Amino acid sequence: MPKRRRTRRQHNSHPVAATWIFVMILLVLGGGMLLRGRIKTEIQGGAVTQTSSSTESGQSVAQQRFIKKMAAPAVRVYRENGQVLPSIVIAQAILESSWGTSELFLQANNPFGVKGAYQGRTKSFPATEYVNNKKVTVNANFRDYPTLTAAILDHDALLKQNYFKGTVTDYRTAAKLLQSNGYATDPHYARKLMNVIATYNLNQYDT
């Protein structure tokens, strides 16, 4: 008889132990899944934050690099001669060279599309002109500069001599003067310059 009781107790204890083991397994699995969910959420949240911060300024990495590349010599030259606002220099370079991707910029250090020759140096490239408000492509000779600083100095002298009669310290006025005095044949050139300067906060370099 005693043996039978012990046998019954052993049989009765197995379901209880199995139940506890099953509950523990569920807790462990549930906790792991919850932890994985939190980690995944944090990773996704971090990715969204990084994406947002990279696009908040509206500039790509390449655009930021080009702005900085133009800003450094433009500011330095302006502090030396006070002729052309850095914002105008940078904005013209953006428009004329398509953010530094044009062959004229890459091969001749000419970000402004200045035609002619520089100290006897010139190169021929296709150019877009406006004839009766229509776009046409023509071949033209452009100045070939040894350095970007040389291009900015020459560009400043050209603008001061032919397009600005006095000292201009407001980029809107400068853009309108370039338009009215015939710097470019594009009928919307002044508006494009002002939009670029405002969009990328280029007037920060004027102070």
MARLUM-95587 format. One line per 4 residues: number of its first residue (from 1); their letters; for each residue z, x, y of N, C-alpha, C, CB. Coordinates in Angstrom, 2 decimals. Glycine has a CB too. Layout:
<sites>
NUM	A	Z:X:Y:Z:X:Y:Z:X:Y:Z:X:Y ~ ...
</sites>
This chain:
<sites>
1	MPKR	0.00:0.82:-1.23:0.00:0.00:0.00:0.00:0.84:1.27:1.21:-0.92:0.01 ~ 0.93:1.82:1.39:0.90:2.65:2.61:-0.44:3.30:2.83:1.97:3.72:2.56 ~ -1.05:3.72:1.76:-2.36:4.37:1.90:-3.38:3.42:2.47:-2.85:4.91:0.54 ~ -3.30:2.13:2.03:-4.26:1.16:2.55:-4.08:0.95:4.05:-4.11:-0.18:1.82
5	RRTR	-2.78:0.94:4.52:-2.56:0.77:5.95:-3.17:1.91:6.75:-1.06:0.67:6.25 ~ -2.94:3.13:6.27:-3.49:4.27:6.98:-5.01:4.21:7.02:-3.05:5.57:6.33 ~ -5.58:3.73:5.92:-7.03:3.61:5.89:-7.52:2.62:6.91:-7.51:3.20:4.51 ~ -6.82:1.48:7.04:-7.20:0.47:8.02:-7.07:1.00:9.44:-6.34:-0.77:7.85
9	RQHN	-6.00:1.73:9.74:-5.83:2.28:11.08:-6.94:3.26:11.45:-4.48:2.97:11.18 ~ -7.33:4.05:10.47:-8.41:5.01:10.73:-9.70:4.27:11.02:-8.59:5.97:9.54 ~ -9.94:3.18:10.25:-11.18:2.42:10.49:-11.18:1.75:11.84:-11.39:1.38:9.40 ~ -9.99:1.28:12.26:-9.90:0.57:13.54:-10.02:1.51:14.74:-8.59:-0.19:13.61
13	SHPV	-9.64:2.78:14.59:-9.67:3.72:15.72:-11.07:4.22:16.05:-8.78:4.89:15.43 ~ -11.96:4.19:15.09:-13.32:4.71:15.33:-14.07:3.93:16.40:-14.12:4.68:14.03 ~ -14.09:2.60:16.40:-14.83:1.88:17.46:-14.27:2.16:18.84:-14.79:0.38:17.20 ~ -12.96:2.30:18.96:-12.36:2.58:20.27:-12.81:3.93:20.79:-10.82:2.53:20.18
17	AATW	-12.75:4.93:19.94:-13.19:6.28:20.35:-14.66:6.29:20.71:-12.92:7.29:19.23 ~ -15.45:5.61:19.92:-16.89:5.55:20.19:-17.15:4.88:21.53:-17.62:4.81:19.07 ~ -16.38:3.82:21.81:-16.56:3.12:23.08:-16.25:4.02:24.26:-15.66:1.88:23.13 ~ -15.15:4.77:24.19:-14.78:5.68:25.26:-15.84:6.78:25.45:-13.42:6.31:24.98
21	IFVM	-16.34:7.28:24.36:-17.38:8.32:24.44:-18.62:7.77:25.12:-17.74:8.85:23.03 ~ -18.99:6.52:24.74:-20.17:5.88:25.33:-19.99:5.68:26.83:-20.45:4.54:24.64 ~ -18.76:5.23:27.23:-18.47:5.02:28.65:-18.55:6.34:29.42:-17.07:4.38:28.82 ~ -18.01:7.41:28.83:-18.05:8.71:29.49:-19.47:9.20:29.68:-17.25:9.72:28.70
25	ILLV	-20.30:8.98:28.65:-21.71:9.40:28.73:-22.41:8.66:29.87:-22.44:9.13:27.39 ~ -22.13:7.34:29.96:-22.75:6.54:31.03:-22.31:7.03:32.41:-22.39:5.06:30.87 ~ -21.02:7.36:32.53:-20.52:7.85:33.81:-21.17:9.16:34.21:-19.02:8.02:33.75 ~ -21.30:10.06:33.23:-21.92:11.36:33.50:-23.38:11.20:33.90:-21.81:12.28:32.28
29	LGGG	-24.11:10.36:33.12:-25.52:10.15:33.43:-25.69:9.46:34.77:-26.18:9.32:32.33 ~ -24.85:8.46:35.03:-24.94:7.74:36.30:-24.64:8.64:37.47:-24.00:6.56:36.31 ~ -23.61:9.48:37.34:-23.27:10.40:38.41:-24.38:11.40:38.67:-22.01:11.13:38.09 ~ -25.01:11.87:37.59:-26.11:12.83:37.74:-27.29:12.22:38.45:-26.55:13.35:36.39
33	MLLR	-27.61:10.97:38.08:-28.74:10.29:38.73:-28.46:10.05:40.20:-29.06:8.97:38.03 ~ -27.19:9.67:40.51:-26.82:9.46:41.90:-26.93:10.74:42.71:-25.41:8.90:42.00 ~ -26.47:11.84:42.13:-26.55:13.13:42.80:-27.99:13.54:43.03:-25.84:14.19:42.00 ~ -28.82:13.33:42.01:-30.24:13.66:42.16:-30.87:12.83:43.25:-30.99:13.45:40.85
37	GRIK	-30.48:11.54:43.33:-31.03:10.67:44.37:-30.64:11.13:45.75:-30.58:9.25:44.16 ~ -29.38:11.57:45.91:-28.93:12.06:47.21:-29.66:13.34:47.60:-27.43:12.31:47.19 ~ -29.80:14.24:46.63:-30.51:15.50:46.90:-31.94:15.24:47.31:-30.47:16.43:45.67 ~ -32.60:14.31:46.58:-33.99:14.00:46.89:-34.11:13.40:48.28:-34.56:13.04:45.85
41	TEIQ	-33.14:12.49:48.61:-33.17:11.87:49.93:-32.99:12.91:51.03:-32.08:10.81:50.04 ~ -32.05:13.86:50.81:-31.82:14.90:51.81:-33.03:15.80:51.98:-30.61:15.74:51.42 ~ -33.68:16.13:50.87:-34.88:16.98:50.95:-35.99:16.27:51.70:-35.36:17.36:49.54 ~ -36.19:14.96:51.38:-37.23:14.21:52.06:-36.91:14.06:53.54:-37.40:12.83:51.41
45	GGAV	-35.62:13.84:53.83:-35.21:13.73:55.23:-35.46:15.01:55.99:-33.75:13.36:55.32 ~ -35.18:16.15:55.33:-35.43:17.44:55.96:-36.90:17.66:56.21:-34.88:18.55:55.12 ~ -37.73:17.25:55.25:-39.17:17.41:55.40:-39.68:16.60:56.57:-39.90:17.01:54.13 ~ -39.17:15.36:56.73:-39.59:14.52:57.84:-39.17:15.13:59.16:-39.01:13.12:57.69
49	TQTS	-37.95:15.66:59.20:-37.46:16.30:60.42:-38.32:17.48:60.81:-36.02:16.74:60.25 ~ -38.68:18.32:59.83:-39.51:19.48:60.12:-40.87:19.05:60.62:-39.65:20.37:58.88 ~ -41.45:18.00:59.99:-42.77:17.54:60.41:-42.71:17.00:61.82:-43.28:16.46:59.45 ~ -41.65:16.25:62.13:-41.53:15.69:63.47:-41.40:16.78:64.51:-40.33:14.75:63.54
53	SSTE	-40.58:17.79:64.22:-40.37:18.85:65.21:-41.63:19.65:65.43:-39.25:19.78:64.77 ~ -42.46:19.76:64.40:-43.67:20.55:64.56:-44.75:19.81:65.34:-44.21:20.95:63.20 ~ -44.62:18.46:65.42:-45.64:17.69:66.13:-45.14:17.09:67.43:-46.16:16.60:65.24 ~ -43.84:17.28:67.74:-43.28:16.71:68.95:-44.02:17.18:70.19:-41.81:17.06:69.06
57	SGQS	-44.37:18.44:70.25:-45.02:19.00:71.43:-46.49:18.64:71.50:-44.86:20.49:71.45 ~ -47.05:18.11:70.43:-48.46:17.76:70.41:-49.37:18.96:70.30:-48.80:17.00:71.63 ~ -48.84:20.10:69.97:-49.62:21.33:69.87:-49.62:21.85:68.45:-49.08:22.39:70.83 ~ -50.77:22.33:68.03:-50.83:23.02:66.75:-50.38:24.46:66.96:-52.26:22.96:66.13
61	VAQQ	-50.15:25.16:65.87:-49.74:26.56:65.97:-50.82:27.38:66.66:-49.42:27.13:64.57 ~ -52.08:27.12:66.31:-53.19:27.86:66.91:-53.27:27.61:68.42:-54.52:27.47:66.23 ~ -53.03:26.36:68.83:-53.06:26.04:70.25:-51.93:26.74:71.00:-52.98:24.54:70.45 ~ -50.76:26.75:70.41:-49.62:27.43:71.03:-49.91:28.92:71.20:-48.35:27.22:70.19
65	RFIK	-50.51:29.51:70.18:-50.83:30.93:70.26:-51.83:31.21:71.37:-51.38:31.43:68.93 ~ -52.83:30.33:71.49:-53.85:30.57:72.51:-53.26:30.41:73.91:-55.03:29.60:72.32 ~ -52.42:29.40:74.09:-51.79:29.21:75.39:-50.97:30.44:75.78:-50.89:27.96:75.38 ~ -50.19:30.95:74.83:-49.37:32.13:75.11:-50.25:33.36:75.38:-48.42:32.41:73.93
69	KMAA	-51.35:33.44:74.64:-52.26:34.59:74.82:-52.86:34.59:76.22:-53.38:34.56:73.77 ~ -53.20:33.40:76.72:-53.76:33.30:78.06:-52.68:33.36:79.14:-54.55:32.01:78.21 ~ -51.51:32.79:78.84:-50.46:32.69:79.85:-49.93:34.04:80.30:-49.31:31.85:79.32 ~ -49.74:34.95:79.36:-49.14:36.25:79.69:-49.94:36.99:80.76:-49.04:37.11:78.44
73	PAVR	-51.25:37.24:80.57:-51.99:37.94:81.62:-52.23:37.08:82.86:-53.31:38.41:81.08 ~ -52.35:35.75:82.67:-52.58:34.87:83.82:-51.40:34.89:84.77:-52.86:33.43:83.36 ~ -50.21:34.84:84.24:-49.00:34.89:85.08:-48.86:36.25:85.73:-47.74:34.58:84.24 ~ -49.12:37.30:84.97:-49.00:38.66:85.51:-49.98:38.88:86.67:-49.26:39.70:84.39
77	VYRE	-51.21:38.44:86.50:-52.22:38.61:87.54:-51.87:37.76:88.76:-53.61:38.23:87.02 ~ -51.38:36.55:88.53:-51.03:35.67:89.67:-49.89:36.25:90.48:-50.65:34.27:89.16 ~ -48.94:36.87:89.82:-47.82:37.49:90.54:-48.29:38.68:91.37:-46.73:37.93:89.57 ~ -49.39:39.29:90.93:-49.91:40.45:91.66:-50.78:40.05:92.85:-50.72:41.32:90.72
81	NGQV	-51.64:39.02:92.65:-52.57:38.70:93.73:-52.42:37.30:94.32:-53.96:38.86:93.23 ~ -51.69:36.40:93.62:-51.45:35.06:94.14:-52.71:34.26:94.41:-50.68:35.15:95.39 ~ -53.76:34.48:93.64:-55.04:33.83:93.94:-55.24:32.50:93.21:-56.15:34.77:93.59 ~ -55.16:32.50:91.89:-55.44:31.28:91.11:-54.24:30.94:90.24:-56.72:31.45:90.24
85	LPSI	-53.82:29.70:90.30:-52.67:29.26:89.52:-52.89:29.50:88.02:-52.39:27.78:89.77 ~ -51.87:29.99:87.33:-52.00:30.20:85.88:-52.38:28.93:85.12:-50.70:30.75:85.33 ~ -51.90:27.78:85.57:-52.24:26.53:84.88:-53.74:26.27:84.91:-51.49:25.35:85.51 ~ -54.38:26.57:86.04:-55.83:26.41:86.16:-56.55:27.41:85.26:-56.29:26.58:87.62
89	VIAQ	-56.07:28.64:85.26:-56.67:29.69:84.43:-56.62:29.29:82.95:-55.95:31.04:84.64 ~ -55.45:28.85:82.50:-55.27:28.50:81.09:-56.08:27.26:80.72:-53.78:28.26:80.78 ~ -56.05:26.25:81.59:-56.78:25.01:81.32:-58.28:25.25:81.26:-56.46:23.96:82.38 ~ -58.80:26.06:82.18:-60.23:26.38:82.15:-60.59:27.13:80.87:-60.63:27.21:83.38
93	AILE	-59.72:28.04:80.47:-59.97:28.79:79.24:-59.98:27.86:78.03:-58.92:29.89:79.06 ~ -59.08:26.89:78.01:-59.04:25.93:76.89:-60.33:25.14:76.81:-57.84:24.97:77.05 ~ -60.77:24.62:77.96:-61.98:23.80:77.98:-63.24:24.61:77.72:-62.10:23.09:79.31 ~ -63.33:25.76:78.38:-64.57:26.54:78.31:-64.75:27.25:76.97:-64.59:27.56:79.42
97	SSWG	-63.65:27.65:76.35:-63.76:28.42:75.10:-63.38:27.62:73.86:-62.89:29.65:75.18 ~ -63.09:26.32:74.04:-62.65:25.48:72.92:-61.46:26.11:72.19:-63.82:25.25:71.92 ~ -60.42:26.37:72.98:-59.19:26.96:72.46:-59.41:28.34:71.86:-58.58:26.03:71.42 ~ -60.30:29.12:72.47:-60.51:30.50:72.03:-61.35:30.63:70.78:-59.22:31.14:71.80
101	TSEL	-62.09:29.59:70.44:-62.91:29.65:69.21:-64.39:29.91:69.50:-62.77:28.35:68.44 ~ -64.79:29.92:70.76:-66.20:30.12:71.08:-66.63:31.56:70.82:-66.48:29.75:72.55 ~ -67.89:31.73:70.50:-68.43:33.08:70.28:-68.38:33.90:71.56:-69.87:33.00:69.76 ~ -68.53:33.22:72.70:-68.48:33.91:73.99:-67.10:34.54:74.19:-68.80:32.93:75.14
105	FLQA	-66.07:33.84:73.82:-64.72:34.39:73.94:-64.48:35.49:72.91:-63.68:33.29:73.78 ~ -64.88:35.23:71.68:-64.61:36.17:70.59:-65.40:37.47:70.74:-64.93:35.53:69.26 ~ -66.62:37.38:71.26:-67.47:38.56:71.33:-67.49:39.23:72.71:-68.86:38.18:70.95 ~ -67.15:38.48:73.76:-67.29:39.03:75.10:-66.02:38.91:75.95:-68.42:38.35:75.81
109	NNPF	-64.91:38.50:75.36:-63.66:38.32:76.12:-63.87:37.45:77.35:-63.09:39.68:76.53 ~ -64.75:36.48:77.23:-65.10:35.62:78.36:-64.64:34.19:78.05:-66.64:35.67:78.65 ~ -63.42:33.82:78.46:-62.93:32.48:78.14:-63.33:31.41:79.14:-61.44:32.51:78.04 ~ -64.00:31.80:80.23:-64.29:30.85:81.31:-65.76:30.45:81.40:-63.86:31.43:82.61
113	GVKG	-66.60:31.06:80.61:-68.02:30.74:80.68:-68.67:31.26:81.94:-68.21:29.26:80.59 ~ -68.16:32.39:82.47:-68.72:32.97:83.70:-70.05:33.65:83.37:-67.73:33.98:84.35 ~ -71.09:33.24:84.07:-72.42:33.78:83.81:-72.68:35.06:84.61:-73.49:32.74:84.14 ~ -73.77:35.74:84.22:-74.16:36.95:84.95:-73.80:38.20:84.17:-73.50:36.98:86.31
117	AYQG	-73.46:39.26:84.90:-73.12:40.54:84.29:-71.85:41.09:84.92:-74.28:41.55:84.44 ~ -71.07:41.81:84.11:-69.85:42.45:84.60:-70.01:43.96:84.41:-68.58:41.92:83.84 ~ -70.14:44.67:85.54:-70.35:46.10:85.51:-71.51:46.46:84.58:-69.07:46.82:85.07 ~ -72.58:45.67:84.68:-73.78:45.90:83.89:-73.72:45.34:82.47:-74.06:47.36:83.82
121	RTKS	-72.60:44.75:82.08:-72.44:44.23:80.72:-72.72:42.73:80.70:-71.00:44.53:80.19 ~ -73.60:42.31:79.80:-73.95:40.90:79.68:-74.35:40.58:78.25:-75.10:40.54:80.65 ~ -74.16:39.31:77.87:-74.57:38.84:76.55:-75.15:37.44:76.69:-73.38:38.85:75.54 ~ -76.13:37.13:75.84:-76.79:35.83:75.88:-76.20:34.89:74.83:-78.32:35.98:75.68
125	FPAT	-75.87:33.67:75.27:-75.32:32.67:74.36:-75.88:31.30:74.72:-73.77:32.66:74.42 ~ -75.92:30.38:73.75:-76.28:28.99:74.08:-75.19:28.38:74.96:-76.48:28.14:72.78 ~ -75.60:27.56:75.91:-74.64:26.94:76.82:-74.98:25.46:77.00:-74.63:27.66:78.18 ~ -73.95:24.66:77.18:-74.12:23.23:77.44:-74.10:22.98:78.94:-73.03:22.39:76.72
129	EYVN	-75.13:22.36:79.43:-75.21:22.02:80.85:-75.43:20.51:80.98:-76.35:22.80:81.55 ~ -75.17:20.01:82.18:-75.41:18.60:82.46:-76.54:18.49:83.47:-74.12:17.89:82.99 ~ -77.61:17.84:83.07:-78.76:17.60:83.95:-78.91:16.09:84.09:-80.08:18.27:83.39 ~ -78.75:15.59:85.30:-78.77:14.14:85.54:-77.76:13.43:84.65:-80.17:13.58:85.29
133	NKKV	-76.56:14.05:84.57:-75.45:13.50:83.78:-75.74:13.42:82.28:-75.11:12.12:84.28 ~ -76.70:14.20:81.82:-77.00:14.26:80.39:-76.78:15.69:79.88:-78.45:13.80:80.11 ~ -76.22:15.80:78.67:-75.97:17.12:78.09:-77.26:17.75:77.59:-74.95:17.01:76.95 ~ -77.44:19.02:77.94:-78.58:19.78:77.40:-78.06:21.17:77.02:-79.76:19.88:78.45
137	TVNA	-78.71:21.79:76.06:-78.33:23.13:75.62:-79.38:24.14:76.05:-78.14:23.18:74.09 ~ -78.94:25.19:76.70:-79.85:26.24:77.18:-79.25:27.59:76.83:-80.10:26.12:78.72 ~ -80.08:28.61:76.78:-79.61:29.98:76.61:-79.34:30.60:77.98:-80.63:30.84:75.81 ~ -78.21:31.28:78.11:-77.84:31.86:79.39:-77.15:33.20:79.17:-76.93:30.90:80.19
141	NFRD	-77.20:34.03:80.19:-76.51:35.34:80.15:-75.10:35.19:80.72:-77.31:36.42:80.95 ~ -74.14:35.73:79.98:-72.74:35.63:80.38:-72.13:37.02:80.53:-71.94:34.79:79.37 ~ -71.10:37.09:81.36:-70.44:38.38:81.59:-69.67:38.82:80.34:-69.49:38.28:82.81 ~ -69.81:40.07:80.04:-69.16:40.68:78.87:-68.02:41.56:79.37:-70.18:41.51:78.00
145	YPTL	-66.78:41.13:79.12:-65.61:41.84:79.64:-64.99:42.76:78.59:-64.56:40.85:80.14 ~ -64.48:43.91:79.03:-63.83:44.82:78.07:-62.47:44.31:77.61:-63.68:46.20:78.69 ~ -61.78:43.56:78.49:-60.45:43.05:78.15:-60.28:41.65:78.73:-59.32:44.00:78.68 ~ -59.27:40.94:78.24:-58.96:39.60:78.75:-58.42:39.68:80.18:-57.94:38.91:77.85
149	TAAI	-57.64:40.70:80.48:-57.13:40.87:81.84:-58.27:41.09:82.83:-56.15:42.05:81.90 ~ -59.27:41.86:82.43:-60.44:42.08:83.30:-61.16:40.77:83.56:-61.40:43.10:82.66 ~ -61.22:39.92:82.55:-61.87:38.62:82.71:-61.11:37.74:83.70:-61.99:37.91:81.36 ~ -59.78:37.76:83.61:-58.96:36.94:84.51:-59.05:37.44:85.94:-57.49:36.92:84.03
153	LDHD	-59.00:38.75:86.13:-59.12:39.32:87.47:-60.47:38.97:88.10:-58.95:40.84:87.42 ~ -61.53:39.08:87.33:-62.87:38.77:87.82:-63.00:37.28:88.12:-63.94:39.20:86.82 ~ -62.45:36.48:87.25:-62.48:35.03:87.42:-61.72:34.61:88.67:-61.88:34.34:86.19 ~ -60.55:35.21:88.89:-59.76:34.90:90.08:-60.51:35.25:91.36:-58.42:35.64:90.04
157	ALLK	-61.12:36.42:91.37:-61.86:36.85:92.55:-63.04:35.91:92.82:-62.37:38.29:92.37 ~ -63.70:35.48:91.75:-64.84:34.58:91.88:-64.42:33.24:92.47:-65.50:34.36:90.51 ~ -63.32:32.68:91.95:-62.85:31.38:92.45:-62.37:31.47:93.89:-61.73:30.86:91.57 ~ -61.65:32.53:94.19:-61.12:32.69:95.56:-62.24:32.85:96.57:-60.18:33.90:95.62
161	QNYF	-63.28:33.53:96.19:-64.38:33.80:97.11:-65.29:32.58:97.31:-65.19:34.96:96.60 ~ -65.51:31.83:96.24:-66.54:30.78:96.30:-66.03:29.34:96.26:-67.47:30.97:95.17 ~ -64.81:29.13:95.79:-64.38:27.74:95.57:-63.09:27.36:96.28:-64.22:27.51:94.11 ~ -62.25:28.33:96.61:-61.00:28.06:97.33:-61.06:28.74:98.69:-59.76:28.54:96.51
165	KGTV	-61.03:27.96:99.76:-61.08:28.54:101.10:-59.73:29.12:101.52:-61.54:27.50:102.11 ~ -58.67:28.54:101.02:-57.35:29.02:101.36:-56.48:29.13:100.12:-56.69:28.10:102.39 ~ -55.19:29.36:100.32:-54.27:29.44:99.20:-53.98:28.04:98.67:-52.96:30.14:99.62 ~ -54.16:27.87:97.37:-53.94:26.57:96.74:-52.78:26.71:95.76:-55.24:26.07:96.01
169	TDYR	-51.73:25.92:95.98:-50.54:26.01:95.13:-50.30:24.75:94.31:-49.32:26.31:95.99 ~ -51.24:23.82:94.34:-51.14:22.59:93.55:-52.34:22.50:92.61:-51.05:21.33:94.48 ~ -52.08:22.35:91.32:-53.19:22.40:90.36:-54.15:21.22:90.51:-52.64:22.43:88.93 ~ -53.66:20.07:90.97:-54.55:18.92:91.17:-55.56:19.21:92.27:-53.74:17.65:91.51
173	TAAK	-55.07:19.78:93.36:-55.96:20.15:94.47:-56.97:21.20:94.02:-55.15:20.68:95.66 ~ -56.50:22.17:93.25:-57.40:23.23:92.76:-58.48:22.65:91.86:-56.60:24.30:91.99 ~ -58.11:21.74:90.97:-59.08:21.13:90.06:-60.13:20.34:90.83:-58.38:20.21:89.05 ~ -59.70:19.60:91.83:-60.65:18.81:92.63:-61.58:19.70:93.44:-59.89:17.87:93.56
177	LLQS	-61.06:20.82:93.95:-61.90:21.74:94.70:-62.98:22.36:93.80:-61.05:22.85:95.34 ~ -62.60:22.71:92.58:-63.58:23.25:91.64:-64.69:22.24:91.38:-62.91:23.66:90.32 ~ -64.30:20.97:91.25:-65.28:19.91:91.01:-66.19:19.72:92.23:-64.56:18.59:90.68 ~ -65.59:19.55:93.40:-66.37:19.25:94.60:-67.24:20.41:95.06:-65.45:18.84:95.72
181	NGYA	-66.81:21.64:94.75:-67.58:22.81:95.17:-68.58:23.29:94.13:-66.63:23.94:95.51 ~ -68.70:22.53:93.04:-69.77:22.78:92.07:-69.52:23.88:91.07:-70.98:23.10:92.79 ~ -68.26:24.11:90.71:-67.99:25.14:89.70:-68.63:24.78:88.37:-66.48:25.33:89.52 ~ -68.55:23.50:87.99:-69.12:23.05:86.71:-70.02:21.85:86.95:-67.99:22.69:85.71
185	TDPH	-71.00:21.68:86.06:-71.92:20.55:86.19:-71.38:19.29:85.52:-73.26:20.91:85.58 ~ -70.28:19.41:84.78:-69.65:18.26:84.13:-69.04:17.35:85.22:-68.54:18.72:83.10 ~ -69.48:16.09:85.31:-68.98:15.21:86.37:-67.51:14.85:86.22:-69.80:13.95:86.40 ~ -66.93:15.11:85.06:-65.52:14.78:84.82:-64.66:16.05:84.69:-65.38:13.93:83.55
189	YARK	-65.17:17.15:85.21:-64.49:18.43:85.00:-63.08:18.45:85.59:-65.31:19.55:85.60 ~ -62.91:17.98:86.80:-61.59:18.00:87.44:-60.59:17.16:86.66:-61.68:17.48:88.90 ~ -61.01:15.98:86.24:-60.12:15.11:85.47:-59.72:15.74:84.14:-60.78:13.75:85.22 ~ -60.66:16.41:83.50:-60.37:17.08:82.23:-59.35:18.20:82.44:-61.66:17.65:81.60
193	LMNV	-59.52:18.97:83.50:-58.57:20.05:83.79:-57.17:19.49:84.00:-59.02:20.85:85.03 ~ -57.06:18.45:84.80:-55.75:17.87:85.10:-55.11:17.27:83.85:-55.88:16.81:86.19 ~ -55.92:16.65:83.00:-55.39:16.08:81.76:-54.85:17.16:80.83:-56.48:15.27:81.03 ~ -55.58:18.26:80.71:-55.13:19.36:79.85:-53.83:19.96:80.39:-56.21:20.46:79.77
197	IATY	-53.76:20.17:81.68:-52.55:20.74:82.28:-51.35:19.83:82.07:-52.77:21.00:83.78 ~ -51.54:18.52:82.28:-50.45:17.57:82.11:-50.04:17.44:80.66:-50.84:16.21:82.67 ~ -51.02:17.38:79.76:-50.73:17.18:78.34:-49.92:18.33:77.76:-52.03:17.02:77.57 ~ -50.27:19.56:78.13:-49.62:20.74:77.53:-48.62:21.40:78.49:-50.68:21.75:77.12
201	NLNQ	-48.29:20.70:79.56:-47.27:21.18:80.50:-47.56:22.59:80.98:-45.89:21.13:79.84 ~ -48.80:22.84:81.32:-49.22:24.18:81.72:-48.72:24.56:83.11:-50.72:24.28:81.67 ~ -48.36:23.58:83.94:-47.88:23.91:85.27:-46.52:24.59:85.25:-47.80:22.66:86.11 ~ -45.89:24.66:84.08:-44.64:25.42:83.97:-44.87:26.91:84.27:-44.03:25.25:82.55
205	YDT	-46.11:27.37:84.07:-46.42:28.77:84.30:-46.72:29.07:85.77:-47.58:29.18:83.45 ~ -46.74:28.03:86.60:-47.07:28.23:88.02:-45.87:28.64:88.85:-47.67:26.96:88.59 ~ -44.67:28.57:88.27:-43.47:28.88:89.05:-42.87:30.21:88.63:-42.44:27.76:88.90
</sites>
